[in-house]
């Protein structure tokens, strides 16, 4: 089972809202997921990005990959990328 941390699109037409989830790589974008680890709301000013640092680090240390968008958002919010935290 390969896990990826990615965004799931929610919300209405022209008003997106994204959930930040851990999901199997083969599952559809808005389909089945393992765990919700945060959300991103680009419609607010300034945009809101809330995430559970412990759970993101847990999945990343277990070998989960990051989607490019999630990686960019985590870098912007000063996430320390550690595969084997001490």
N, C-alpha and C positions, 0 to 999 in steps of 0.2 A: 504494500500500500504506500504510494507516494502522496505526500500531503503538500498542499500549496496554500499560502496565505494570500487571499485575494478579496476583491470587492464584489458584492452582490448588489445589483441595482434595484432599488425600491422607489416608491413615490409615484407621482402622477406625471402625465405628459408635460414636458417643459419644466418640471420641478423635481429633478432627481434627488435621491437620498440614497446613500450607500451604506450597507452593512459590511463590516470587516470580518471575514470568516476564515476558519481553517476547514478546508474541504479536500476530498480526494481529487487528484488531477483529472480523472476521467469523468467526473460528474459535471453536469451543465452549469453554466455561470450562475443562473438564478435557481438552481436545483438543490439537491441534497448537500448538506454540509455537516461537519463534525461538531463545531463549536463556534459561537459568536464571540469575537474578541474585541469588538468596538464598532464605531460608526463614523461616517464622514458626511457632513452636510455642507455642500458647496454653495447653497442658496443663501445662507446667512452671511451677514457682513460683519466682521470677517468670518471666513469659512471655519466650521467647527470640525475638529478631528479628535475624537476621544477613543482611547484604547487601553486595554488592560496589559500593563507592561510585563507582569509576571507570566501571563498566559502566552503572550507573543514570544517571550524569551523561552518558555517551555517548548513551544512548537518549533522554534528556530533551532534550539539545541538538539532536538530530536531528529533534525535533518529536513525540516520543511523548507521548501523553496518559497521565494517571494515573487509576486507578480511585479512587473516594472513600476506600475503606479503605486503599489503598496510600498515598495522599496523607496521610492521618491518621497512619499509622505512621511515614512519613518525617519528618513535622513533629515528632513525638514524639522521634525520634532525631536531631534537629537537622540535617536535610539542607538545604543551601543550593540553592534553586531558581534555576538560571541557564540560560537558553536559549542564550546565546552566551558560554561561559566564556572568560576571557582568561588 
